[in-house]
Amino acid sequence: MTKAIAELTLGRQFLDNDSPNIRLSYNPHDISIRADKARITQVISNLLSNAFKSIKETGKGGTLTVNIENRDTGGALNKNEREIVVSISDEGRGVDSKTLPRLFSKFFSTSSKGTGLGLYISKGIIEAHGGKIWAEKNADGKGATFTFSLPISEQKPLQI
């Protein structure tokens, strides 16, 4: 999973002369999950694209940070349940408090060029994989953080 995210983050489809600084933070070992690689890649690509656009709209540049964690869910009955948590933070224009609850709604967009389907589809993909997706305003007031979590399966993993 971390390899796929690194490839997308550093991939040329997002980079140009006005690209923000990129910070990728993860444990050096790859994390394996059972998932549809194309669909999870679609989610990551959408979140990265939105973050890059948000930073560019400020006209000031900024940093995009991707953080990947493998963490304990604190599951009931002392089960050793784990999940992968991927957070994409930007120093873009941020998200208005009134907008935040509607971000994952069908046809809702904060951009004049957006269709309002990217985050809606991303939510459906993550939930279909048993995960969660959410957005938060950054504590420092600069930008937003979009996070999703997916369960780590104890069955034979698929590399993505």
C-alpha positions as CSV (number, residue, x, y, z in Angstrom):
1,M,0.0,0.0,0.0
2,T,2.7,2.5,0.9
3,K,4.5,1.8,-2.4
4,A,1.3,2.6,-4.4
5,I,0.8,5.8,-2.5
6,A,4.4,6.9,-2.9
7,E,4.2,6.2,-6.7
8,L,1.0,8.3,-6.9
9,T,2.3,11.1,-4.8
10,L,5.5,11.4,-6.7
11,G,3.9,10.6,-10.0
12,R,4.1,13.1,-12.9
13,Q,0.4,13.5,-13.3
14,F,0.3,16.1,-10.5
15,L,3.6,17.7,-10.8
16,D,4.4,20.9,-12.7
17,N,6.4,24.1,-12.1
18,D,3.9,25.3,-9.5
19,S,3.7,22.1,-7.5
20,P,3.8,22.3,-3.7
21,N,6.4,20.7,-1.5
22,I,5.5,17.0,-0.8
23,R,6.2,15.2,2.5
24,L,5.5,11.5,2.7
25,S,5.6,9.9,6.2
26,Y,5.2,6.2,6.7
27,N,6.8,3.2,8.4
28,P,9.4,1.8,6.0
29,H,7.7,-1.5,5.5
30,D,4.9,-2.1,3.0
31,I,1.4,-2.6,4.4
32,S,-0.8,-5.2,2.7
33,I,-4.6,-5.1,2.6
34,R,-7.3,-7.0,0.7
35,A,-8.7,-4.4,-1.7
36,D,-9.4,-3.5,-5.3
37,K,-6.2,-1.8,-6.2
38,A,-7.8,0.3,-9.0
39,R,-10.5,1.6,-6.8
40,I,-8.2,2.5,-3.9
41,T,-5.8,4.1,-6.3
42,Q,-8.8,6.2,-7.6
43,V,-9.5,7.4,-4.1
44,I,-5.9,8.4,-3.4
45,S,-5.6,10.1,-6.8
46,N,-8.7,12.1,-6.2
47,L,-7.6,13.2,-2.7
48,L,-4.1,14.2,-4.0
49,S,-5.6,16.0,-7.0
50,N,-8.0,18.0,-4.7
51,A,-5.1,18.9,-2.3
52,F,-2.8,20.1,-5.2
53,K,-5.7,22.2,-6.5
54,S,-6.4,23.7,-3.1
55,I,-2.8,24.7,-2.6
56,K,-2.5,26.2,-6.1
57,E,-5.6,28.3,-5.5
58,T,-3.9,30.1,-2.6
59,G,-1.3,31.4,-5.0
60,K,1.3,31.1,-2.2
61,G,2.4,27.5,-2.6
62,G,2.5,25.2,0.4
63,T,3.1,21.7,1.6
64,L,1.2,18.6,1.0
65,T,1.7,15.9,3.6
66,V,0.8,12.2,3.2
67,N,0.9,10.2,6.4
68,I,0.4,6.4,6.4
69,E,-0.1,4.5,9.7
70,N,-0.7,0.9,10.7
71,R,-2.6,1.1,13.9
72,D,-4.7,-0.8,16.4
73,T,-8.4,-0.1,16.2
74,G,-8.9,-0.8,19.9
75,G,-11.4,-3.5,18.9
76,A,-13.8,-5.2,21.4
77,L,-13.1,-8.5,23.1
78,N,-9.3,-8.0,23.0
79,K,-9.2,-8.8,19.3
80,N,-6.0,-7.6,17.7
81,E,-7.8,-5.6,15.0
82,R,-5.6,-3.3,12.9
83,E,-6.2,-0.8,10.2
84,I,-4.3,1.3,7.8
85,V,-4.9,5.0,8.1
86,V,-4.0,7.3,5.2
87,S,-4.1,11.1,5.8
88,I,-3.6,13.7,3.1
89,S,-3.0,17.2,4.5
90,D,-2.6,20.4,2.5
91,E,-1.9,24.0,3.2
92,G,-4.6,25.1,0.7
93,R,-7.6,27.3,1.2
94,G,-9.2,25.0,3.7
95,V,-12.8,24.0,4.3
96,D,-15.5,26.2,5.6
97,S,-17.3,24.9,8.7
98,K,-20.6,25.0,6.9
99,T,-19.2,23.1,4.0
100,L,-17.5,20.3,6.0
101,P,-20.6,18.2,6.6
102,R,-21.6,18.3,2.9
103,L,-18.2,17.4,1.4
104,F,-19.0,13.8,0.6
105,S,-22.6,14.5,-0.7
106,K,-23.4,13.7,-4.3
107,F,-23.0,16.7,-6.7
108,F,-21.5,19.0,-3.9
109,S,-18.4,20.9,-5.1
110,T,-16.5,23.9,-3.8
111,S,-15.0,24.4,-7.3
112,S,-16.5,25.9,-10.3
113,K,-14.8,23.2,-12.4
114,G,-15.8,20.3,-10.1
115,T,-18.6,17.8,-10.8
116,G,-19.3,17.1,-7.1
117,L,-18.7,13.4,-7.6
118,G,-15.1,12.8,-6.6
119,L,-15.5,12.7,-2.9
120,Y,-18.9,11.1,-3.1
121,I,-17.4,8.2,-5.2
122,S,-14.4,8.0,-2.9
123,K,-16.7,7.6,0.1
124,G,-18.6,4.8,-1.6
125,I,-15.3,3.0,-2.5
126,I,-13.9,3.2,1.0
127,E,-17.1,2.1,2.7
128,A,-17.5,-0.8,0.2
129,H,-14.1,-2.0,1.5
130,G,-15.2,-1.7,5.2
131,G,-13.5,1.5,5.8
132,K,-14.3,5.1,6.8
133,I,-13.4,8.5,5.2
134,W,-13.6,11.9,6.7
135,A,-12.3,15.5,6.5
136,E,-11.1,18.0,9.1
137,K,-10.0,21.6,9.1
138,N,-6.3,21.8,10.1
139,A,-5.7,23.0,13.6
140,D,-3.4,25.8,12.4
141,G,-6.1,27.2,10.1
142,K,-4.1,26.4,7.0
143,G,-5.8,23.9,4.7
144,A,-7.6,20.6,5.5
145,T,-6.8,17.0,6.1
146,F,-8.7,14.2,4.4
147,T,-8.3,10.8,6.0
148,F,-9.5,7.3,5.3
149,S,-9.0,4.0,7.1
150,L,-9.3,0.4,5.9
151,P,-9.2,-2.7,7.9
152,I,-6.1,-4.9,7.6
153,S,-7.4,-8.4,6.8
154,E,-6.0,-11.5,8.5
155,Q,-6.6,-13.4,5.3
156,K,-3.9,-13.7,2.7
157,P,-3.2,-10.1,1.7
158,L,-3.2,-8.6,-1.8
159,Q,-0.4,-6.2,-2.5
160,I,-1.6,-2.8,-3.7
